[in-house]
Each structure stands twice: as C-alpha cells, then as structure tokens.
Amino acid sequence: MRFIRILGAVVIVYGLSYIMYGLQQRLEMVGYRASTYVIELNLSIGVATLVIGIGLILAKEWARIACLAAVTVLLAEHLLFLVVTFMGGMNPTMQIVNVIIITLLFLVAWSKLTKSALKQHFR
C-alpha cells in the first residue's frame, strides 16, 4: 500500500511540473512563444495526472487504470516529440530527459500496477 501512495505522490509531482511549465508558457517566461495548443496540452496533461495521482493515493481502481493508460499515451507522445525535435534540427536534450522520465514511470507502473497482489489494495 505504501508503494501505491509513493507512486501517487510521484505522479502528482509529475503533473504539477506540467502545470508549472504550461503556466510559464502562458506567461511567456520560457524564452520562446508557445502556441495555444501546446500550452493547453501541457495544462491538460498536468491536471489529468494530478487527478490520477490523488486517485492513486486514495487507492481508487479508476486511478490505477487511468495511470496505466496515461503513462502509455505520454510515452508515445514524448517519443513522437523526440522524433519531431530531431527532424526539426532542434536541441533534443529536454525531450531526451522527458523520454527517460516517462519510460521509467511507464516501466514502474506497468510492472507493479498490473500485479494481482497489488490490485487487491484498490477499491
């Protein structure tokens, strides 16, 4: 049960980082002008992962399923962004860091949250 709460806290921090970055983009504090679509995407991801993290802390079954879906979609999204970054000739450092972080989160979530011994803690 402690693992679920720790994972929930990690997901909350991850979500807050998206929210902070989206707000920085909205306030034009990032050194470039981001499109409204990118800002809204970052804010939406942030809010969704924040809610999922809270659900994990409360050990809700919907949060377990949503976490697995979210990490899968986010991994695909960041891999796509990495390809676009390379093709656009931009500095890929931040995208590589994002891919590493979401890959680790993906591996932990899928290896732990799918085990029947851990599923019994969700309601």
C-alpha positions, 0 to 999 in steps of 0.5 A: 500500500505504501508503494501505491501512495509513493507512486501517487505522490510521484505522479502528482509531482509529475503533473504539477511540473506540467502545470508549472511549465504550461503556466510559464508558457502562458506567461511567456517566461520560457524564452520562446512563444508557445502556441495555444495548443501546446500550452493547453496540452501541457495544462491538460496533461498536468491536471489529468495526472494530478487527478490520477495521482490523488486517485492513486493515493486514495487507492481508487481502481479508476486511478490505477487504470487511468495511470496505466493508460496515461503513462502509455499515451505520454510515452508515445507522445514524448517519443513522437516529440523526440522524433519531431525535435530531431527532424526539426534540427532542434536541441533534443536534450529536454525531450531526451530527459522527458523520454527517460522520465516517462519510460521509467514511470511507464516501466514502474507502473506497468510492472507493479500496477498490473500485479494481482497482489497489488490490485487487491489494495484498490477499491 
